[in-house]
Amino acid sequence: MPASLRTVVLVEGESDRMAVMTLAARLGRDLPADGVEVRPLGGITNAPREIVALTATPSVRLAGLYDAAEEYVVRRGLRRAGLGSALPRDEIAGLGFFVCVEDLEGELIRALGTDRVVEVIGAAGETRPWETMRHQPAQEGRPIDAQLRRFMGTRGGRKIRYGTLLADALDLGRIPTPLAALLDHV
């Protein structure tokens, strides 16, 4: 680890990293210059190993974002690292780990509103694939926010691209709570 590293932010994947980095830059923050590394885990199941490894370096603070459905994995990592057992959500947040209701894309979609997200898709030149996907039988009748989250995961690299695009389109007065809390923490 570089000597200037003071905080590691654990996120599930590259799309989450891109969203955090994009939003931080829009807020005038240069996370690497501040000694903050946003590290994608390549899946939340890697969180316990990373939490344990990083707590072995006392000079490095930990933070992270996680999905509510995977909270048990984060709790397991914190327990293994000796940071607490069966912690309630507010105590996990006190340690710098903030929960997204479904996932970070869902938080961004709610903050932007579905109409604005559809505009972002159009500006990205993907109206046709969006319309094709949402009219498939498996998608009909599903709420539009669920369709939007599914659309972002339907093609390799799309989720990463939209992590950046959605964070870039976000009104800075409507930053989702977990993202705002994370950036305040680091």
PyMOL commands that place a pseudoatom at each C-alpha (Angstrom):
pseudoatom trace, name=CA, resn=MET, resi=1, chain=A, elem=C, hetatm=0, pos=[0.000, 0.000, 0.000]
pseudoatom trace, name=CA, resn=PRO, resi=2, chain=A, elem=C, hetatm=0, pos=[1.261, 3.491, -0.805]
pseudoatom trace, name=CA, resn=ALA, resi=3, chain=A, elem=C, hetatm=0, pos=[2.505, 5.449, 2.208]
pseudoatom trace, name=CA, resn=SER, resi=4, chain=A, elem=C, hetatm=0, pos=[-0.093, 8.179, 1.578]
pseudoatom trace, name=CA, resn=LEU, resi=5, chain=A, elem=C, hetatm=0, pos=[-3.023, 5.747, 1.749]
pseudoatom trace, name=CA, resn=ARG, resi=6, chain=A, elem=C, hetatm=0, pos=[-5.181, 6.566, 4.754]
pseudoatom trace, name=CA, resn=THR, resi=7, chain=A, elem=C, hetatm=0, pos=[-8.618, 5.160, 3.846]
pseudoatom trace, name=CA, resn=VAL, resi=8, chain=A, elem=C, hetatm=0, pos=[-9.820, 2.219, 1.765]
pseudoatom trace, name=CA, resn=VAL, resi=9, chain=A, elem=C, hetatm=0, pos=[-13.435, 2.297, 0.626]
pseudoatom trace, name=CA, resn=LEU, resi=10, chain=A, elem=C, hetatm=0, pos=[-14.730, -1.170, -0.189]
pseudoatom trace, name=CA, resn=VAL, resi=11, chain=A, elem=C, hetatm=0, pos=[-17.419, -1.386, -2.857]
pseudoatom trace, name=CA, resn=GLU, resi=12, chain=A, elem=C, hetatm=0, pos=[-18.942, -4.427, -4.500]
pseudoatom trace, name=CA, resn=GLY, resi=13, chain=A, elem=C, hetatm=0, pos=[-17.825, -3.824, -8.067]
pseudoatom trace, name=CA, resn=GLU, resi=14, chain=A, elem=C, hetatm=0, pos=[-16.394, -1.489, -10.654]
pseudoatom trace, name=CA, resn=SER, resi=15, chain=A, elem=C, hetatm=0, pos=[-19.731, 0.244, -11.340]
pseudoatom trace, name=CA, resn=ASP, resi=16, chain=A, elem=C, hetatm=0, pos=[-19.928, 1.266, -7.681]
pseudoatom trace, name=CA, resn=ARG, resi=17, chain=A, elem=C, hetatm=0, pos=[-16.325, 2.484, -7.787]
pseudoatom trace, name=CA, resn=MET, resi=18, chain=A, elem=C, hetatm=0, pos=[-17.056, 4.590, -10.860]
pseudoatom trace, name=CA, resn=ALA, resi=19, chain=A, elem=C, hetatm=0, pos=[-20.162, 6.112, -9.270]
pseudoatom trace, name=CA, resn=VAL, resi=20, chain=A, elem=C, hetatm=0, pos=[-18.275, 7.035, -6.068]
pseudoatom trace, name=CA, resn=MET, resi=21, chain=A, elem=C, hetatm=0, pos=[-15.307, 8.465, -7.980]
pseudoatom trace, name=CA, resn=THR, resi=22, chain=A, elem=C, hetatm=0, pos=[-17.533, 10.438, -10.374]
pseudoatom trace, name=CA, resn=LEU, resi=23, chain=A, elem=C, hetatm=0, pos=[-19.636, 11.913, -7.612]
pseudoatom trace, name=CA, resn=ALA, resi=24, chain=A, elem=C, hetatm=0, pos=[-16.581, 12.768, -5.497]
pseudoatom trace, name=CA, resn=ALA, resi=25, chain=A, elem=C, hetatm=0, pos=[-15.026, 14.586, -8.463]
pseudoatom trace, name=CA, resn=ARG, resi=26, chain=A, elem=C, hetatm=0, pos=[-18.254, 16.506, -9.058]
pseudoatom trace, name=CA, resn=LEU, resi=27, chain=A, elem=C, hetatm=0, pos=[-18.093, 17.615, -5.425]
pseudoatom trace, name=CA, resn=GLY, resi=28, chain=A, elem=C, hetatm=0, pos=[-14.528, 18.847, -5.949]
pseudoatom trace, name=CA, resn=ARG, resi=29, chain=A, elem=C, hetatm=0, pos=[-12.895, 15.931, -4.163]
pseudoatom trace, name=CA, resn=ASP, resi=30, chain=A, elem=C, hetatm=0, pos=[-9.785, 14.182, -5.447]
pseudoatom trace, name=CA, resn=LEU, resi=31, chain=A, elem=C, hetatm=0, pos=[-10.007, 10.973, -3.446]
pseudoatom trace, name=CA, resn=PRO, resi=32, chain=A, elem=C, hetatm=0, pos=[-6.563, 9.583, -4.396]
pseudoatom trace, name=CA, resn=ALA, resi=33, chain=A, elem=C, hetatm=0, pos=[-4.946, 12.925, -3.490]
pseudoatom trace, name=CA, resn=ASP, resi=34, chain=A, elem=C, hetatm=0, pos=[-6.811, 12.728, -0.158]
pseudoatom trace, name=CA, resn=GLY, resi=35, chain=A, elem=C, hetatm=0, pos=[-5.303, 9.287, 0.459]
pseudoatom trace, name=CA, resn=VAL, resi=36, chain=A, elem=C, hetatm=0, pos=[-8.551, 7.463, -0.314]
pseudoatom trace, name=CA, resn=GLU, resi=37, chain=A, elem=C, hetatm=0, pos=[-8.643, 4.358, -2.481]
pseudoatom trace, name=CA, resn=VAL, resi=38, chain=A, elem=C, hetatm=0, pos=[-12.015, 3.085, -3.693]
pseudoatom trace, name=CA, resn=ARG, resi=39, chain=A, elem=C, hetatm=0, pos=[-11.479, -0.654, -4.044]
pseudoatom trace, name=CA, resn=PRO, resi=40, chain=A, elem=C, hetatm=0, pos=[-13.933, -2.893, -5.934]
pseudoatom trace, name=CA, resn=LEU, resi=41, chain=A, elem=C, hetatm=0, pos=[-14.248, -6.285, -4.280]
pseudoatom trace, name=CA, resn=GLY, resi=42, chain=A, elem=C, hetatm=0, pos=[-15.260, -8.274, -7.335]
pseudoatom trace, name=CA, resn=GLY, resi=43, chain=A, elem=C, hetatm=0, pos=[-18.311, -9.377, -5.362]
pseudoatom trace, name=CA, resn=ILE, resi=44, chain=A, elem=C, hetatm=0, pos=[-19.455, -8.844, -1.799]
pseudoatom trace, name=CA, resn=THR, resi=45, chain=A, elem=C, hetatm=0, pos=[-18.384, -12.328, -0.702]
pseudoatom trace, name=CA, resn=ASN, resi=46, chain=A, elem=C, hetatm=0, pos=[-14.800, -11.030, -0.762]
pseudoatom trace, name=CA, resn=ALA, resi=47, chain=A, elem=C, hetatm=0, pos=[-15.613, -8.395, 1.877]
pseudoatom trace, name=CA, resn=PRO, resi=48, chain=A, elem=C, hetatm=0, pos=[-14.740, -10.457, 4.988]
pseudoatom trace, name=CA, resn=ARG, resi=49, chain=A, elem=C, hetatm=0, pos=[-11.270, -11.300, 3.672]
pseudoatom trace, name=CA, resn=GLU, resi=50, chain=A, elem=C, hetatm=0, pos=[-10.572, -7.659, 2.732]
pseudoatom trace, name=CA, resn=ILE, resi=51, chain=A, elem=C, hetatm=0, pos=[-11.924, -6.288, 6.012]
pseudoatom trace, name=CA, resn=VAL, resi=52, chain=A, elem=C, hetatm=0, pos=[-9.737, -8.659, 8.026]
pseudoatom trace, name=CA, resn=ALA, resi=53, chain=A, elem=C, hetatm=0, pos=[-6.646, -7.940, 5.900]
pseudoatom trace, name=CA, resn=LEU, resi=54, chain=A, elem=C, hetatm=0, pos=[-7.094, -4.179, 6.024]
pseudoatom trace, name=CA, resn=THR, resi=55, chain=A, elem=C, hetatm=0, pos=[-7.739, -3.988, 9.760]
pseudoatom trace, name=CA, resn=ALA, resi=56, chain=A, elem=C, hetatm=0, pos=[-4.298, -5.552, 10.213]
pseudoatom trace, name=CA, resn=THR, resi=57, chain=A, elem=C, hetatm=0, pos=[-2.921, -2.169, 9.071]
pseudoatom trace, name=CA, resn=PRO, resi=58, chain=A, elem=C, hetatm=0, pos=[-4.012, 0.184, 11.872]
pseudoatom trace, name=CA, resn=SER, resi=59, chain=A, elem=C, hetatm=0, pos=[-2.975, 3.313, 9.952]
pseudoatom trace, name=CA, resn=VAL, resi=60, chain=A, elem=C, hetatm=0, pos=[-5.630, 2.600, 7.297]
pseudoatom trace, name=CA, resn=ARG, resi=61, chain=A, elem=C, hetatm=0, pos=[-9.279, 3.403, 7.977]
pseudoatom trace, name=CA, resn=LEU, resi=62, chain=A, elem=C, hetatm=0, pos=[-11.997, 1.327, 6.381]
pseudoatom trace, name=CA, resn=ALA, resi=63, chain=A, elem=C, hetatm=0, pos=[-15.264, 2.403, 4.849]
pseudoatom trace, name=CA, resn=GLY, resi=64, chain=A, elem=C, hetatm=0, pos=[-17.654, 0.910, 2.352]
pseudoatom trace, name=CA, resn=LEU, resi=65, chain=A, elem=C, hetatm=0, pos=[-20.992, 0.596, 0.642]
pseudoatom trace, name=CA, resn=TYR, resi=66, chain=A, elem=C, hetatm=0, pos=[-23.039, -2.582, 0.659]
pseudoatom trace, name=CA, resn=ASP, resi=67, chain=A, elem=C, hetatm=0, pos=[-26.475, -3.807, -0.375]
pseudoatom trace, name=CA, resn=ALA, resi=68, chain=A, elem=C, hetatm=0, pos=[-29.034, -4.478, 2.378]
pseudoatom trace, name=CA, resn=ALA, resi=69, chain=A, elem=C, hetatm=0, pos=[-29.467, -8.088, 1.240]
pseudoatom trace, name=CA, resn=GLU, resi=70, chain=A, elem=C, hetatm=0, pos=[-25.746, -8.717, 1.836]
pseudoatom trace, name=CA, resn=GLU, resi=71, chain=A, elem=C, hetatm=0, pos=[-25.493, -7.031, 5.217]
pseudoatom trace, name=CA, resn=TYR, resi=72, chain=A, elem=C, hetatm=0, pos=[-24.776, -10.404, 6.845]
pseudoatom trace, name=CA, resn=VAL, resi=73, chain=A, elem=C, hetatm=0, pos=[-21.550, -10.670, 4.787]
pseudoatom trace, name=CA, resn=VAL, resi=74, chain=A, elem=C, hetatm=0, pos=[-20.316, -7.288, 6.015]
pseudoatom trace, name=CA, resn=ARG, resi=75, chain=A, elem=C, hetatm=0, pos=[-21.249, -8.239, 9.596]
pseudoatom trace, name=CA, resn=ARG, resi=76, chain=A, elem=C, hetatm=0, pos=[-19.249, -11.457, 9.191]
pseudoatom trace, name=CA, resn=GLY, resi=77, chain=A, elem=C, hetatm=0, pos=[-16.188, -9.502, 8.049]
pseudoatom trace, name=CA, resn=LEU, resi=78, chain=A, elem=C, hetatm=0, pos=[-16.474, -7.019, 10.901]
pseudoatom trace, name=CA, resn=ARG, resi=79, chain=A, elem=C, hetatm=0, pos=[-16.859, -9.876, 13.391]
pseudoatom trace, name=CA, resn=ARG, resi=80, chain=A, elem=C, hetatm=0, pos=[-13.827, -11.730, 12.000]
pseudoatom trace, name=CA, resn=ALA, resi=81, chain=A, elem=C, hetatm=0, pos=[-11.804, -8.517, 12.208]
pseudoatom trace, name=CA, resn=GLY, resi=82, chain=A, elem=C, hetatm=0, pos=[-12.757, -8.135, 15.867]
pseudoatom trace, name=CA, resn=LEU, resi=83, chain=A, elem=C, hetatm=0, pos=[-14.839, -5.004, 15.271]
pseudoatom trace, name=CA, resn=GLY, resi=84, chain=A, elem=C, hetatm=0, pos=[-18.052, -6.319, 16.771]
pseudoatom trace, name=CA, resn=SER, resi=85, chain=A, elem=C, hetatm=0, pos=[-20.579, -9.093, 16.608]
pseudoatom trace, name=CA, resn=ALA, resi=86, chain=A, elem=C, hetatm=0, pos=[-24.229, -8.817, 15.489]
pseudoatom trace, name=CA, resn=LEU, resi=87, chain=A, elem=C, hetatm=0, pos=[-23.889, -5.077, 15.121]
pseudoatom trace, name=CA, resn=PRO, resi=88, chain=A, elem=C, hetatm=0, pos=[-27.039, -3.100, 14.387]
pseudoatom trace, name=CA, resn=ARG, resi=89, chain=A, elem=C, hetatm=0, pos=[-27.027, -1.060, 11.185]
pseudoatom trace, name=CA, resn=ASP, resi=90, chain=A, elem=C, hetatm=0, pos=[-26.308, 2.262, 12.909]
pseudoatom trace, name=CA, resn=GLU, resi=91, chain=A, elem=C, hetatm=0, pos=[-23.186, 0.813, 14.532]
pseudoatom trace, name=CA, resn=ILE, resi=92, chain=A, elem=C, hetatm=0, pos=[-22.057, -0.582, 11.179]
pseudoatom trace, name=CA, resn=ALA, resi=93, chain=A, elem=C, hetatm=0, pos=[-22.492, 2.947, 9.793]
pseudoatom trace, name=CA, resn=GLY, resi=94, chain=A, elem=C, hetatm=0, pos=[-20.447, 4.243, 12.728]
pseudoatom trace, name=CA, resn=LEU, resi=95, chain=A, elem=C, hetatm=0, pos=[-17.632, 2.036, 11.463]
pseudoatom trace, name=CA, resn=GLY, resi=96, chain=A, elem=C, hetatm=0, pos=[-17.948, 3.659, 8.014]
pseudoatom trace, name=CA, resn=PHE, resi=97, chain=A, elem=C, hetatm=0, pos=[-20.057, 1.077, 6.169]
pseudoatom trace, name=CA, resn=PHE, resi=98, chain=A, elem=C, hetatm=0, pos=[-23.261, 2.406, 4.626]
pseudoatom trace, name=CA, resn=VAL, resi=99, chain=A, elem=C, hetatm=0, pos=[-26.207, 0.413, 3.305]
pseudoatom trace, name=CA, resn=CYS, resi=100, chain=A, elem=C, hetatm=0, pos=[-27.954, 0.756, -0.055]
pseudoatom trace, name=CA, resn=VAL, resi=101, chain=A, elem=C, hetatm=0, pos=[-31.590, -0.407, -0.061]
pseudoatom trace, name=CA, resn=GLU, resi=102, chain=A, elem=C, hetatm=0, pos=[-31.239, -2.700, -3.085]
pseudoatom trace, name=CA, resn=ASP, resi=103, chain=A, elem=C, hetatm=0, pos=[-27.972, -1.613, -4.630]
pseudoatom trace, name=CA, resn=LEU, resi=104, chain=A, elem=C, hetatm=0, pos=[-26.191, 1.576, -5.589]
pseudoatom trace, name=CA, resn=GLU, resi=105, chain=A, elem=C, hetatm=0, pos=[-27.884, 1.713, -8.996]
pseudoatom trace, name=CA, resn=GLY, resi=106, chain=A, elem=C, hetatm=0, pos=[-31.249, 1.576, -7.236]
pseudoatom trace, name=CA, resn=GLU, resi=107, chain=A, elem=C, hetatm=0, pos=[-30.216, 4.471, -4.991]
pseudoatom trace, name=CA, resn=LEU, resi=108, chain=A, elem=C, hetatm=0, pos=[-29.169, 6.525, -8.024]
pseudoatom trace, name=CA, resn=ILE, resi=109, chain=A, elem=C, hetatm=0, pos=[-32.364, 5.686, -9.919]
pseudoatom trace, name=CA, resn=ARG, resi=110, chain=A, elem=C, hetatm=0, pos=[-34.492, 6.814, -6.954]
pseudoatom trace, name=CA, resn=ALA, resi=111, chain=A, elem=C, hetatm=0, pos=[-32.477, 10.031, -6.566]
pseudoatom trace, name=CA, resn=LEU, resi=112, chain=A, elem=C, hetatm=0, pos=[-32.674, 10.867, -10.267]
pseudoatom trace, name=CA, resn=GLY, resi=113, chain=A, elem=C, hetatm=0, pos=[-36.215, 9.662, -10.872]
pseudoatom trace, name=CA, resn=THR, resi=114, chain=A, elem=C, hetatm=0, pos=[-37.088, 7.153, -13.563]
pseudoatom trace, name=CA, resn=ASP, resi=115, chain=A, elem=C, hetatm=0, pos=[-37.895, 9.790, -16.209]
pseudoatom trace, name=CA, resn=ARG, resi=116, chain=A, elem=C, hetatm=0, pos=[-34.434, 11.329, -15.817]
pseudoatom trace, name=CA, resn=VAL, resi=117, chain=A, elem=C, hetatm=0, pos=[-32.767, 7.905, -15.987]
pseudoatom trace, name=CA, resn=VAL, resi=118, chain=A, elem=C, hetatm=0, pos=[-34.611, 7.173, -19.245]
pseudoatom trace, name=CA, resn=GLU, resi=119, chain=A, elem=C, hetatm=0, pos=[-33.299, 10.521, -20.550]
pseudoatom trace, name=CA, resn=VAL, resi=120, chain=A, elem=C, hetatm=0, pos=[-29.754, 9.465, -19.586]
pseudoatom trace, name=CA, resn=ILE, resi=121, chain=A, elem=C, hetatm=0, pos=[-30.262, 6.198, -21.466]
pseudoatom trace, name=CA, resn=GLY, resi=122, chain=A, elem=C, hetatm=0, pos=[-31.440, 8.155, -24.511]
pseudoatom trace, name=CA, resn=ALA, resi=123, chain=A, elem=C, hetatm=0, pos=[-28.478, 10.536, -24.330]
pseudoatom trace, name=CA, resn=ALA, resi=124, chain=A, elem=C, hetatm=0, pos=[-26.214, 7.479, -24.196]
pseudoatom trace, name=CA, resn=GLY, resi=125, chain=A, elem=C, hetatm=0, pos=[-27.744, 6.277, -27.487]
pseudoatom trace, name=CA, resn=GLU, resi=126, chain=A, elem=C, hetatm=0, pos=[-29.448, 3.253, -25.958]
pseudoatom trace, name=CA, resn=THR, resi=127, chain=A, elem=C, hetatm=0, pos=[-33.138, 4.033, -26.312]
pseudoatom trace, name=CA, resn=ARG, resi=128, chain=A, elem=C, hetatm=0, pos=[-33.669, 1.160, -28.730]
pseudoatom trace, name=CA, resn=PRO, resi=129, chain=A, elem=C, hetatm=0, pos=[-32.052, -1.549, -26.543]
pseudoatom trace, name=CA, resn=TRP, resi=130, chain=A, elem=C, hetatm=0, pos=[-33.919, -0.125, -23.526]
pseudoatom trace, name=CA, resn=GLU, resi=131, chain=A, elem=C, hetatm=0, pos=[-37.278, -0.276, -25.300]
pseudoatom trace, name=CA, resn=THR, resi=132, chain=A, elem=C, hetatm=0, pos=[-36.541, -3.779, -26.626]
pseudoatom trace, name=CA, resn=MET, resi=133, chain=A, elem=C, hetatm=0, pos=[-35.642, -5.088, -23.167]
pseudoatom trace, name=CA, resn=ARG, resi=134, chain=A, elem=C, hetatm=0, pos=[-38.557, -3.500, -21.348]
pseudoatom trace, name=CA, resn=HIS, resi=135, chain=A, elem=C, hetatm=0, pos=[-41.095, -5.011, -23.770]
pseudoatom trace, name=CA, resn=GLN, resi=136, chain=A, elem=C, hetatm=0, pos=[-39.840, -8.560, -23.333]
pseudoatom trace, name=CA, resn=PRO, resi=137, chain=A, elem=C, hetatm=0, pos=[-42.420, -10.816, -21.674]
pseudoatom trace, name=CA, resn=ALA, resi=138, chain=A, elem=C, hetatm=0, pos=[-40.299, -11.228, -18.531]
pseudoatom trace, name=CA, resn=GLN, resi=139, chain=A, elem=C, hetatm=0, pos=[-40.239, -7.447, -18.056]
pseudoatom trace, name=CA, resn=GLU, resi=140, chain=A, elem=C, hetatm=0, pos=[-43.851, -6.574, -18.759]
pseudoatom trace, name=CA, resn=GLY, resi=141, chain=A, elem=C, hetatm=0, pos=[-45.714, -5.645, -15.624]
pseudoatom trace, name=CA, resn=ARG, resi=142, chain=A, elem=C, hetatm=0, pos=[-42.553, -5.043, -13.604]
pseudoatom trace, name=CA, resn=PRO, resi=143, chain=A, elem=C, hetatm=0, pos=[-42.064, -1.589, -12.073]
pseudoatom trace, name=CA, resn=ILE, resi=144, chain=A, elem=C, hetatm=0, pos=[-39.966, 0.712, -14.247]
pseudoatom trace, name=CA, resn=ASP, resi=145, chain=A, elem=C, hetatm=0, pos=[-37.261, 1.089, -11.590]
pseudoatom trace, name=CA, resn=ALA, resi=146, chain=A, elem=C, hetatm=0, pos=[-36.823, -2.708, -11.559]
pseudoatom trace, name=CA, resn=GLN, resi=147, chain=A, elem=C, hetatm=0, pos=[-36.670, -2.684, -15.365]
pseudoatom trace, name=CA, resn=LEU, resi=148, chain=A, elem=C, hetatm=0, pos=[-34.022, 0.049, -15.286]
pseudoatom trace, name=CA, resn=ARG, resi=149, chain=A, elem=C, hetatm=0, pos=[-31.880, -1.873, -12.790]
pseudoatom trace, name=CA, resn=ARG, resi=150, chain=A, elem=C, hetatm=0, pos=[-32.199, -4.986, -14.972]
pseudoatom trace, name=CA, resn=PHE, resi=151, chain=A, elem=C, hetatm=0, pos=[-31.325, -3.043, -18.132]
pseudoatom trace, name=CA, resn=MET, resi=152, chain=A, elem=C, hetatm=0, pos=[-28.066, -1.861, -16.620]
pseudoatom trace, name=CA, resn=GLY, resi=153, chain=A, elem=C, hetatm=0, pos=[-27.007, -5.433, -15.986]
pseudoatom trace, name=CA, resn=THR, resi=154, chain=A, elem=C, hetatm=0, pos=[-27.955, -6.903, -19.371]
pseudoatom trace, name=CA, resn=ARG, resi=155, chain=A, elem=C, hetatm=0, pos=[-24.722, -6.292, -21.271]
pseudoatom trace, name=CA, resn=GLY, resi=156, chain=A, elem=C, hetatm=0, pos=[-21.102, -6.493, -20.196]
pseudoatom trace, name=CA, resn=GLY, resi=157, chain=A, elem=C, hetatm=0, pos=[-19.764, -3.089, -19.207]
pseudoatom trace, name=CA, resn=ARG, resi=158, chain=A, elem=C, hetatm=0, pos=[-23.168, -1.385, -19.199]
pseudoatom trace, name=CA, resn=LYS, resi=159, chain=A, elem=C, hetatm=0, pos=[-23.410, -1.310, -15.406]
pseudoatom trace, name=CA, resn=ILE, resi=160, chain=A, elem=C, hetatm=0, pos=[-19.977, 0.336, -15.182]
pseudoatom trace, name=CA, resn=ARG, resi=161, chain=A, elem=C, hetatm=0, pos=[-20.923, 2.871, -17.840]
pseudoatom trace, name=CA, resn=TYR, resi=162, chain=A, elem=C, hetatm=0, pos=[-24.148, 3.785, -16.072]
pseudoatom trace, name=CA, resn=GLY, resi=163, chain=A, elem=C, hetatm=0, pos=[-22.419, 4.047, -12.692]
pseudoatom trace, name=CA, resn=THR, resi=164, chain=A, elem=C, hetatm=0, pos=[-20.597, 7.009, -14.197]
pseudoatom trace, name=CA, resn=LEU, resi=165, chain=A, elem=C, hetatm=0, pos=[-23.491, 8.392, -16.269]
pseudoatom trace, name=CA, resn=LEU, resi=166, chain=A, elem=C, hetatm=0, pos=[-26.011, 8.339, -13.429]
pseudoatom trace, name=CA, resn=ALA, resi=167, chain=A, elem=C, hetatm=0, pos=[-23.602, 9.881, -10.921]
pseudoatom trace, name=CA, resn=ASP, resi=168, chain=A, elem=C, hetatm=0, pos=[-22.781, 12.544, -13.490]
pseudoatom trace, name=CA, resn=ALA, resi=169, chain=A, elem=C, hetatm=0, pos=[-26.479, 13.334, -14.079]
pseudoatom trace, name=CA, resn=LEU, resi=170, chain=A, elem=C, hetatm=0, pos=[-27.308, 13.551, -10.384]
pseudoatom trace, name=CA, resn=ASP, resi=171, chain=A, elem=C, hetatm=0, pos=[-28.519, 16.839, -8.904]
pseudoatom trace, name=CA, resn=LEU, resi=172, chain=A, elem=C, hetatm=0, pos=[-25.977, 17.483, -6.150]
pseudoatom trace, name=CA, resn=GLY, resi=173, chain=A, elem=C, hetatm=0, pos=[-28.822, 18.452, -3.842]
pseudoatom trace, name=CA, resn=ARG, resi=174, chain=A, elem=C, hetatm=0, pos=[-30.232, 14.918, -4.138]
pseudoatom trace, name=CA, resn=ILE, resi=175, chain=A, elem=C, hetatm=0, pos=[-27.238, 12.703, -3.376]
pseudoatom trace, name=CA, resn=PRO, resi=176, chain=A, elem=C, hetatm=0, pos=[-28.478, 9.326, -2.078]
pseudoatom trace, name=CA, resn=THR, resi=177, chain=A, elem=C, hetatm=0, pos=[-28.038, 9.000, 1.686]
pseudoatom trace, name=CA, resn=PRO, resi=178, chain=A, elem=C, hetatm=0, pos=[-25.505, 6.142, 1.632]
pseudoatom trace, name=CA, resn=LEU, resi=179, chain=A, elem=C, hetatm=0, pos=[-23.295, 7.946, -0.893]
pseudoatom trace, name=CA, resn=ALA, resi=180, chain=A, elem=C, hetatm=0, pos=[-23.501, 11.243, 0.975]
pseudoatom trace, name=CA, resn=ALA, resi=181, chain=A, elem=C, hetatm=0, pos=[-22.688, 9.513, 4.275]
pseudoatom trace, name=CA, resn=LEU, resi=182, chain=A, elem=C, hetatm=0, pos=[-19.756, 7.669, 2.737]
pseudoatom trace, name=CA, resn=LEU, resi=183, chain=A, elem=C, hetatm=0, pos=[-18.248, 10.802, 1.187]
pseudoatom trace, name=CA, resn=ASP, resi=184, chain=A, elem=C, hetatm=0, pos=[-18.732, 12.706, 4.447]
pseudoatom trace, name=CA, resn=HIS, resi=185, chain=A, elem=C, hetatm=0, pos=[-16.989, 9.876, 6.291]
pseudoatom trace, name=CA, resn=VAL, resi=186, chain=A, elem=C, hetatm=0, pos=[-13.920, 9.855, 4.068]
for i in range(1, 186): cmd.bond("trace and resi %d" % i, "trace and resi %d" % (i + 1))
show_as sticks, trace
zoom trace
